[in-house]
Amino acid sequence: MKKKFIVKSTREFDSIIKNGTCIKNKYYVIHYQKNNLLYDRYGISVSKKLGNAVFRNKYKRKLRAIIDNYKKKYINNEDYIIILRKEAINQKYEVLQNSFFTLMNQKMKGIKN
C-alpha cells in the first residue's frame, strides 16, 4: 500500500474515530468518514494486548493484503480506521477476508450493527 493511501497521524486517527461512523462484527471495528480526496485512505490498529510487535506486524500485513484486494473493487473517497479484535487471532486468512468483505458490503448497503 502506498503512503498516500495510509492514515498516519494521531490527530487524523482521533478525528475519524470521534466524528466518523462505526460498523462492527466479530473480528473488526471499522470507523469511517468521508474525505475530500479522490481515493480511500486506511489506518490499521492492532492492540498491544493481543501480542508482541512481531505478532501485531504479522496481522497488519494480513490486513493490508485484504485491503489491497478490496481496493481493486471499490473506491468510496473515505478514510477508514480498522481495529482488529481479539477474536480474529488464530483465524485463517480466508475467514478474515470474507468477514472484512461482508462488513464493507453491509456498509455499502447502509446496514449498521
C-alpha positions as CSV (number, residue, x, y, z in Angstrom):
1,M,0.0,0.0,0.0
2,K,1.4,3.4,-1.0
3,K,1.9,6.1,1.6
4,K,-0.8,8.3,0.2
5,F,-3.4,5.6,1.0
6,I,-2.4,5.5,4.7
7,V,-3.8,7.5,7.6
8,K,-0.8,8.0,9.8
9,S,-1.2,11.0,12.2
10,T,-2.7,10.6,15.6
11,R,-4.8,13.7,15.0
12,E,-6.5,12.1,11.9
13,F,-7.0,8.8,13.7
14,D,-8.7,10.6,16.7
15,S,-10.8,12.7,14.3
16,I,-12.1,9.7,12.3
17,I,-12.8,7.7,15.5
18,K,-14.5,10.6,17.2
19,N,-16.5,12.1,14.3
20,G,-16.9,9.1,12.0
21,T,-19.4,6.3,11.7
22,C,-18.7,2.9,13.2
23,I,-19.5,-0.6,12.0
24,K,-18.6,-3.8,13.8
25,N,-18.5,-7.5,13.5
26,K,-16.9,-10.4,15.4
27,Y,-13.4,-9.7,14.0
28,Y,-13.2,-5.9,13.2
29,V,-14.3,-2.5,14.3
30,I,-14.2,-0.1,11.4
31,H,-14.6,3.7,11.8
32,Y,-15.1,5.6,8.6
33,Q,-15.5,9.2,7.5
34,K,-15.8,11.0,4.1
35,N,-12.7,12.7,2.9
36,N,-12.1,15.4,0.2
37,L,-9.6,13.2,-1.7
38,L,-10.1,11.2,-4.9
39,Y,-9.1,7.9,-3.1
40,D,-9.6,6.0,0.1
41,R,-7.1,6.0,3.0
42,Y,-6.8,3.3,5.6
43,G,-5.4,3.2,9.1
44,I,-4.8,-0.1,10.9
45,S,-4.7,-0.6,14.6
46,V,-3.8,-3.8,16.5
47,S,-3.7,-3.5,20.2
48,K,-0.6,-4.3,22.3
49,K,-2.9,-6.6,24.4
50,L,-3.1,-9.0,21.5
51,G,0.6,-9.8,21.3
52,N,4.2,-8.6,20.8
53,A,5.4,-6.4,17.9
54,V,6.1,-9.4,15.6
55,F,2.6,-10.7,16.1
56,R,1.0,-7.3,15.5
57,N,3.0,-6.6,12.4
58,K,2.0,-10.0,11.0
59,Y,-1.7,-9.2,11.4
60,K,-1.1,-5.7,9.9
61,R,0.4,-7.3,6.9
62,K,-2.6,-9.6,6.5
63,L,-4.9,-6.7,6.8
64,R,-3.0,-4.7,4.2
65,A,-3.3,-7.6,1.8
66,I,-7.0,-7.8,2.4
67,I,-7.4,-4.1,1.9
68,D,-5.4,-4.2,-1.3
69,N,-7.9,-6.9,-2.6
70,Y,-10.8,-4.8,-1.5
71,K,-9.4,-1.5,-3.1
72,K,-9.5,-3.2,-6.5
73,K,-13.3,-3.4,-6.3
74,Y,-14.4,-0.2,-4.6
75,I,-13.4,3.5,-4.2
76,N,-15.6,5.5,-1.9
77,N,-13.4,8.6,-1.1
78,E,-13.4,7.8,2.6
79,D,-10.9,7.4,5.4
80,Y,-11.1,4.1,7.3
81,I,-9.7,3.1,10.7
82,I,-9.7,-0.7,11.0
83,I,-9.3,-2.1,14.5
84,L,-8.6,-5.8,14.9
85,R,-10.5,-7.6,17.7
86,K,-9.2,-10.4,19.9
87,E,-11.5,-13.0,18.2
88,A,-9.5,-12.6,14.9
89,I,-6.4,-14.2,16.5
90,N,-5.7,-17.7,15.0
91,Q,-8.3,-17.3,12.3
92,K,-7.4,-18.3,8.7
93,Y,-6.7,-15.6,6.2
94,E,-9.8,-16.5,4.1
95,V,-12.1,-16.2,7.2
96,L,-10.7,-12.7,8.0
97,Q,-11.0,-11.6,4.3
98,N,-14.6,-12.9,4.0
99,S,-15.5,-11.2,7.2
100,F,-14.0,-7.9,6.1
101,F,-15.7,-8.0,2.7
102,T,-19.1,-8.8,4.3
103,L,-18.7,-6.0,6.8
104,M,-17.8,-3.5,4.0
105,N,-20.7,-4.7,1.8
106,Q,-23.1,-4.1,4.8
107,K,-21.6,-0.6,5.0
108,M,-22.3,0.0,1.3
109,K,-25.9,-1.1,1.8
110,G,-26.3,1.1,4.9
111,I,-26.8,-1.6,7.4
112,K,-25.2,-0.9,10.8
113,N,-24.5,-3.2,13.7
